[in-house]
Amino acid sequence: MRISRIVLVMLCTLTLMVSPSLAKPGGQGDADRDFSCADSCHVGESGGQSSATIEIELDRDRVFAGQVISISVKVDNMQLSKKGLVGVFLMSPVSNGVGKSITDSGWTVIQDPNGGSNNFVEKPVLSSSQGATFTWIVRVPSEIGSVSIDAAIHHGADPNPDEIAFQATSGQPLSVEIESMPDDLPRLSPEWEPISSRLIGELSTIELETIDVETVEVEWRFEESGSIQHAEVSSDGSGRWSFLLPATTGEANLSWRVKLSNPALEETTPWFTLSSNDPSYDIDEFALFMQAFAFGLLVAAMAIALQRRTFSSSSELAQLASTITELDSQEESNPF
């Protein structure tokens, strides 16, 4: 019995130790992947031609190697499923039936439309006619020359009894001429990465690392239509700058950008997005399996222990009944 108790204690401890993990998922289905029917038609065996209109735009006219810019993809006039979920690829033009991720061409995704670093993202669209804009902040490849950028869409429909995935490319890839970066262009350090999310009610201190920058001006706004405000900036004198962004009282996005300058040139970054969310819990599959396994062993051990106790009680009752029967027989054989 002592061994059984020790096993029970160990299993209870294991069950409590294997607990759910805390995570903030960056969105459903977001990934860095290529565009092809084999990869993207995940809702059915066949695909259909989307009626969507796709437009690709840059946030500036001239593009320098290693520069941080934004690429926006506007989609509209597509069929929508009941959930309205629409996926968009940012990629190289299709070759041999495959559109490679933009990262395969030397681009670096700094922030995708959902706050991650993927070339394919999904998000709900409320109106087909109004559509939606998906904006990526990227770092330009280091090689100069002419390159092309394309985009593709992937979505469902309603009704869609055959579970067909509708998809299409822009049909007009955007040609980008990458120039050599001027030596004195004020810019963000290649090692710097933005913060994309935080908890509701949390203040955020943003730290920047820059090159060839003497002055920094920070602008921020709530959502895309909010009025532009300015943040106070401090510097340590060695290319590092910091500023404080206010908290939000609900699930809202705050956008910010910086104007970098020196006596020769000025550079403005794209609008970075900082989202505020409630903490959410997600169950780690391995942890869930281990917890279920430990609980199963715990139940089995309890059943074995109960069976042993029942068997022991039954043996004692049988022995007692045998003793009573024997006493009764002795009384009958000895009337005195």
Secondary structure, 3 states (H helix, E strand, C coil): CHHHHHHHHHHHHHHHHCCCEECCCCCCCCECCCECHHHHCCCCCCEEECCCEEEEEECCCCEECCCEEEEEEEEECCCCCCCCEEEEEEECCCECCEECEHHHHCCEEEECCCCCCCCEEEEECCCCCCCEEEEEEEECCCCCEEEEEEEEEEECCCCCCCCCEEEEECCCCEEEEEECCCCCCCEECCCCCCCCEEECCCCEEEEEEEECCCEEEEEEEECCCCCCEEECEEECCCCEEEEEECCCCCCCEEEEEEEEECCCCEEECCCEEEEEECCCEECCHHHHHHHHHHHHHHHHHHHHHHHHHHHHHHHHHHHHHHHHHHHHHHHHHCCC
